């Protein structure tokens, strides 16, 4: 595997983490503006791209907000 490919693979989790943080901020904003459905859809999409066993704090927080938005 070329070095460039390995480097690219190592950035995938970082980019997902940044995406998740941005989605979490946007979802909070939308939720506060009465757009809970849009916020939940955004979180679902971002959470779906994260590794399922990732214990990242942003992922845990996003799942919690999604549960709140869904009334769980």
C-alpha positions as CSV (number, residue, x, y, z in Angstrom):
1,X,0.0,0.0,0.0
2,X,1.5,3.4,-0.9
3,X,2.3,5.8,1.9
4,X,-0.2,8.3,0.6
5,X,-3.0,5.7,1.0
6,X,-1.9,4.9,4.5
7,X,-1.9,8.5,5.4
8,X,-5.3,9.0,3.9
9,X,-6.7,6.1,6.0
10,X,-5.3,7.5,9.2
11,X,-7.2,10.8,8.6
12,X,-10.6,9.1,8.2
13,X,-11.4,8.9,11.9
14,X,-10.2,12.5,12.5
15,X,-12.5,13.8,9.7
16,X,-15.4,11.9,11.1
17,X,-14.8,13.3,14.5
18,X,-14.7,16.9,13.2
19,X,-17.9,16.2,11.1
20,X,-19.6,14.9,14.2
21,X,-18.7,17.9,16.3
22,X,-19.9,20.3,13.6
23,X,-23.1,18.3,13.2
24,X,-23.7,18.4,17.0
25,X,-23.3,22.1,17.1
26,X,-25.7,22.6,14.1
27,X,-28.2,20.1,15.6
28,X,-28.2,22.1,18.9
29,X,-28.8,25.3,17.0
30,X,-31.6,23.8,14.9
31,X,-33.2,22.2,18.0
32,X,-33.3,25.5,19.7
33,X,-35.0,27.0,16.7
34,X,-37.7,24.4,16.7
35,X,-36.2,22.3,13.9
36,X,-35.9,19.1,15.8
37,X,-36.6,16.9,12.8
38,X,-33.8,18.4,10.8
39,X,-31.5,18.2,13.8
40,X,-32.3,14.5,14.3
41,X,-31.7,13.7,10.6
42,X,-28.4,15.5,10.6
43,X,-27.2,13.6,13.7
44,X,-28.4,10.3,12.4
45,X,-26.4,10.8,9.2
46,X,-23.2,11.8,11.1
47,X,-23.6,9.1,13.7
48,X,-24.0,6.5,10.9
49,X,-20.6,7.3,9.5
50,X,-18.8,6.9,12.9
51,X,-17.4,3.5,13.9
52,X,-20.2,1.8,16.0
53,X,-17.9,1.0,18.9
54,X,-16.3,4.5,19.1
55,X,-16.4,5.9,22.6
56,X,-15.6,9.4,21.4
57,X,-17.2,12.0,23.7
58,X,-18.8,13.8,20.8
59,X,-20.3,10.6,19.6
60,X,-21.7,9.8,23.0
61,X,-23.1,13.4,23.2
62,X,-24.6,13.2,19.7
63,X,-26.3,9.9,20.6
64,X,-27.7,11.5,23.8
65,X,-29.0,14.5,21.9
66,X,-30.6,12.3,19.3
67,X,-32.3,10.3,22.0
68,X,-33.6,13.5,23.5
69,X,-34.9,14.8,20.1
70,X,-36.6,11.4,19.5
71,X,-38.2,11.6,22.9
72,X,-36.5,8.4,24.2
